[in-house]
């Protein structure tokens, strides 16, 4: 009986092997297996690159890193100082730039935005393009900033006050001031940005770019937002920049590693190729 059982098992194994060989011989099955293999190899290769770069993934798969910004091939940096003015051809709004040592990234945008958003119809059309603005407004509330302060040309960041105190328990870590924010006098428009490295970059290159252009490119026009917010307003890894925004401002984004990693992540969720090669 035992020999008969072994024979049956051997025959079944042989038949199973022939069946597997037949399936692998099938072109469709072979392509499917090859695709799975290619995907696995690609994932392993990507994980190795991330490990070499010091990137660690959260439990839900979203990446975060504490490594220094990577070197990227970037576009040429503008060399001439640009003035910061908001001119609306239809409304006639003209807003002069801030005094030396400050900038006006959100100030002109807020004026233009508030002027153009007087009707619900306009608000509906701008709903998608202004998602980044809404996220910034949320962060403004977390920092006890209001629109009047942002619109004040002479306003100075609270972090520059000599006796400024900061409650680290009530504000998300990504909004905590950097050393540069505390040491360099600046307008509070920069403080609600949830990406510390971007805040530092804007301060470091102040005067080498047009603040108003950056703001309009970031908030975008109808359906063409430069920065999309997919996560919590204060989460540096909840943002994605568009290709057109990246192409124009890559020289500024090169030190903002969170933006590069996060953008690639959100594009991958849609099955799109990486925008930045890290």
Secondary structure, 3 states (H helix, E strand, C coil): CHHHHHHHHHHHHHHHHHHHHHHHHCHHHHHHHHHHHHHHHHHHHHHHHHHHHCEEECCCCCEEECCCCCCCCCCCCCCCCCCCCEECCCCCCEECCCCCCCCCCCHHHHHHHHHHCCCHHHHHHHCCCCHHHHHHHHHHHHCCCCHHHHHCCCCCCHHHCCCCCCCCCCCCHHHCCCHHHHHCCCCHHHCCCCCHHHHHHHHHCCCCCCHHHHHHHHHCECCECCEEECCCCCCHHHEEECHHHHHHHHHHHCCCHHHHHHHHHHHHHCCCCCCCCC
